[in-house]
């Protein structure tokens, strides 16, 4: 049997398993650009909206992607990048997502996740997980893996010289 035909047959055998993974568990979440929009929505109290926004902002400061050059930040986050006193560029926090962590007797517990705008205007997390909401707010359903707190970035991101970004995507071995 030809190699291309056997490859095609083996890919067909894997397809059901790949498609089964598409039904990843999802959960309800709330997204808002700020605490006042959250309070206006009426799903949570004004005090809770404010405290969760502050928690999301503290998480933003710890986990935000940092870039050495503005153009690299803009490649990932469009025009929402700002320069820090350290000289690094970071995207500004453009909203926050409240994913239900657990239900307690007194009410809900949330895991606030800072949100940024991608270069095409969608909300994304600090780990580049696309939320697909185009800056709207309110209740949404998102895959559970998108609701985890972003990882802490310990280095400033830089890119090499000419062509290095394309090279990182184009070399898969073989």
Buried (B, 14 or more C-beta within 10 A) or exposed (E): EEEEEEEEEEEEEEEEEEEEEEEEEBBEBBBBBBBEBBBEBEBBEEEBBBBBBEBBBEBBEEBBBBBBBBEBBBBBBBEBBEEEEEEBBBBBBBBBBBBBEEEEEEEBEBBBBBBBBBEEEBBBBBBEBEBEBEEEBEEBEBBEEBBEBBEEBEEBBEEEEEEEEEEEEEEEEE
